[in-house]
Amino acid sequence: MTTEQNDLSMDDRIQLLASADEERLAYFLQQVKTTNLVWSLKNEEGFVMVETEDGDCVMLWPDEIFASQWATDEWSDCEATAVPFTEFVTIWLPSLQQDEIDLAIFPNIEDEGKMLNAAELIELLT
């Protein structure tokens, strides 16, 4: 767990979850650039993919605590897993782009998150 995660109070975390998609996206980008980690959920079968109206997507969070909050109900067998930034940019994003799998960035408790394709996220991260 990084220091930055511990700097947010529970009230700050709740407020961030209640904020608009664009605000959560900005926080996500800032945290990824600071920690050099991207967080997702993983079980014994691999990283979790979610079906949406527009196709499959992978959910991403800025830290372990936010990601872990989703490891309940149908994902109770999952754990928050960090992906190093370099691996994420050089392996994950090109693969997701090729497979046309979108990304749900920092979804909140209402299943709302900023939807981006891999090319859009690459542009924002570099």
Legacy VTK file of the C-alpha trace (Angstrom):
# vtk DataFile Version 3.0
C-alpha trace
ASCII
DATASET POLYDATA
POINTS 126 float
0.000 0.000 0.000
1.377 3.392 -0.913
1.616 6.445 1.282
-0.766 8.313 -1.001
-3.542 5.822 -0.216
-3.143 6.420 3.485
-3.340 10.192 3.015
-7.031 10.042 2.078
-9.477 10.037 4.943
-12.620 7.923 4.744
-14.600 11.122 4.144
-12.261 12.041 1.269
-12.722 8.574 -0.225
-16.520 8.824 0.009
-16.478 12.289 -1.511
-14.243 11.085 -4.340
-16.547 8.135 -5.057
-19.485 10.555 -5.215
-17.695 12.923 -7.584
-18.223 13.125 -11.347
-16.562 10.645 -13.712
-14.175 13.342 -14.993
-12.986 14.133 -11.457
-12.380 10.452 -10.692
-10.546 10.101 -14.017
-8.278 13.048 -13.134
-7.548 11.511 -9.715
-6.866 8.121 -11.319
-4.392 9.624 -13.802
-2.608 11.599 -11.081
-2.309 8.540 -8.810
-1.072 6.259 -11.586
1.612 8.787 -12.512
2.589 9.180 -8.836
2.621 5.511 -7.798
3.451 3.890 -11.155
0.733 1.322 -10.448
-2.682 0.531 -11.886
-5.098 -1.591 -9.855
-7.633 -4.144 -11.032
-9.372 -7.243 -9.685
-8.006 -10.718 -10.251
-9.078 -14.244 -9.346
-7.646 -17.674 -10.162
-8.943 -17.348 -13.740
-7.208 -14.010 -14.331
-8.215 -10.373 -14.356
-11.929 -9.615 -14.195
-13.723 -8.513 -17.336
-17.217 -7.072 -17.219
-19.833 -7.226 -19.934
-21.439 -3.905 -20.846
-23.914 -2.863 -23.506
-20.952 -1.904 -25.688
-18.887 -5.060 -25.108
-16.358 -6.279 -22.586
-14.349 -3.954 -20.390
-11.693 -4.110 -17.716
-12.174 -2.073 -14.549
-9.263 -0.038 -13.195
-8.745 1.838 -9.945
-6.143 4.265 -8.596
-5.294 2.238 -5.500
-5.729 -1.029 -3.650
-8.378 0.242 -1.248
-10.751 1.467 -3.971
-10.268 -1.748 -5.975
-10.774 -3.962 -2.907
-14.171 -2.404 -2.239
-15.409 -4.201 -5.377
-14.247 -7.652 -4.247
-17.714 -8.592 -2.962
-20.722 -10.590 -4.141
-19.971 -12.025 -7.588
-16.339 -10.917 -7.243
-15.798 -12.131 -3.678
-13.162 -14.557 -4.980
-11.131 -11.651 -6.363
-8.394 -9.577 -4.866
-7.048 -6.176 -5.770
-3.906 -6.633 -7.816
-1.358 -4.021 -8.829
-0.023 -3.851 -12.362
3.245 -1.937 -12.776
2.841 1.112 -15.016
5.447 -0.009 -17.563
3.774 -3.420 -17.968
0.372 -1.777 -18.186
1.426 0.631 -20.949
3.617 -1.734 -22.968
1.669 -5.010 -22.655
-1.872 -4.453 -21.355
-2.952 -1.418 -23.345
-1.738 -2.640 -26.757
-3.395 -6.023 -26.140
-6.659 -4.426 -24.992
-6.584 -2.110 -27.992
-6.069 -5.022 -30.374
-8.934 -6.964 -28.769
-11.135 -3.835 -28.702
-11.727 -4.131 -24.964
-12.660 -0.874 -23.250
-11.621 0.332 -19.823
-13.899 1.456 -17.007
-11.782 3.966 -15.125
-12.349 4.226 -11.376
-15.964 2.992 -11.240
-17.985 4.117 -8.257
-20.576 2.264 -6.222
-23.262 2.948 -8.829
-21.173 1.120 -11.465
-20.371 4.449 -13.077
-16.910 4.997 -14.431
-15.298 6.902 -17.246
-15.281 4.577 -20.263
-12.205 4.869 -22.462
-10.618 2.748 -25.124
-6.953 1.804 -24.797
-5.773 4.442 -27.291
-7.521 7.199 -25.329
-5.945 6.056 -22.062
-2.478 5.797 -23.635
-2.818 9.398 -24.770
-3.843 10.562 -21.289
-1.031 8.674 -19.557
1.825 9.735 -21.838
LINES 1 127
126 0 1 2 3 4 5 6 7 8 9 10 11 12 13 14 15 16 17 18 19 20 21 22 23 24 25 26 27 28 29 30 31 32 33 34 35 36 37 38 39 40 41 42 43 44 45 46 47 48 49 50 51 52 53 54 55 56 57 58 59 60 61 62 63 64 65 66 67 68 69 70 71 72 73 74 75 76 77 78 79 80 81 82 83 84 85 86 87 88 89 90 91 92 93 94 95 96 97 98 99 100 101 102 103 104 105 106 107 108 109 110 111 112 113 114 115 116 117 118 119 120 121 122 123 124 125
